[in-house]
């Protein structure tokens, strides 16, 4: 009898379920806050990096010194829409995909200017 009374008392003291929109609003605010955090910490910086990379790949020209993602250092001697021809040594030219260009090397004289 004692156990049944305790169960009834616990059930009676429980909060009644609240109705509808009042319980949904805090959940929506929580998910909106999580999305905002993901947007400003992950999505937005990645979009910015992608735009800068596309700008860099679009602005490369003959004579630029570049480093590929594989680590090859070379000078651009030819350009195509999809590929780049690099001169990596005397009489050595390599054709690589344009997306394989990792960065453009800025000469010391251009850094000062």
N, C-alpha and C positions, 0 to 999 in steps of 0.2 A: 504494500500500500504506500509506503514511503517513497519508493521509486516512481510510481505513477504520479504522485503529487508533485514531485520535483520536475518531472517532464512537463506536466501541465503548467506549472509555474514558469518554466523556461519558455515554453511556447507562448504563453500569454504575455510575457514581458518583451518578447521580440518585437522589433519595429514593424509596423505594417508596411507592405510593399508600396512604395510611392508610385504615383501614376505618371506615365507618359514622358512628356518633354523635359520635365525637371531632372530626370536622371540621365538623359541623353546629352544634355548640354555640357556637363563636365567632361564626358568622354570625348565629345567632338573637339573641345578645347585642347584636351590632352593630345589627341592625334594631330591637330593643327600645329601645336607646339613642336611635336616630334618631326613633322614634315618640314617646318621652318628651320629647325636645327640641321636636318639632313641637307636642306637646300643650301644654306649658307656655309656649311662646313665641308660638304662633299660635291654637290652638283655644280654650284656656281664656280668654284675654283677650277674644276675639270673643264668646264666650258671655256673659261678664260684661257687656260693652257692650250686647249685645242685651237682656239682662234689665233693665238700667238704663233703656234706651230704652223698653221695653214698660211699665215701671213709671211712667216720666214721662208717656207717652201715656195711660195709664190714670188718672192722677191729675189731669189738666188739668180745669179747671172754668171756669164763666162768670166773667168779670172778670180772668182771667189775661192778662198781656201775653206774647205769644209772637213768635218769629221763625220764618218758614217756611224750608224748604230753598232756596227761590227768593229769599230775602232780604226778603220783605215783613214789616214790623213791624205788629202789630195787637193788638187786644183781643178776646178771645173773647166773643161775645154769644149764641151758640147752639151746642149740641152735638148730635151724632147718633152712632150707633154707628160710622159710616164717615166722617163728614165733620164739619167745624168751620166755623162762620160767624164771620168776622173783621170787625171794624169797623176799617178802616184810615184813615179820615178822616170828617169830618162828612158824613152822608148817603151814605157809601160802605161797602157791606158786600160781602164776597167769601166765597164758599163754596169751601173747599179740602179736600182729602182729609186725614183725620186723620194719615196717615203723612207728610204734607208738613210737619208741625210739626217744626221742627228743635230748638228749645230754648225753655224758659220763661225770660223775662227777670225777674230778681229785682230788686225796687225797692231803692233805696239804704237805706231805713229798715228793710227786712227783712234786709239783709246784716248790719247791726249787731246785730240781735237774736239 
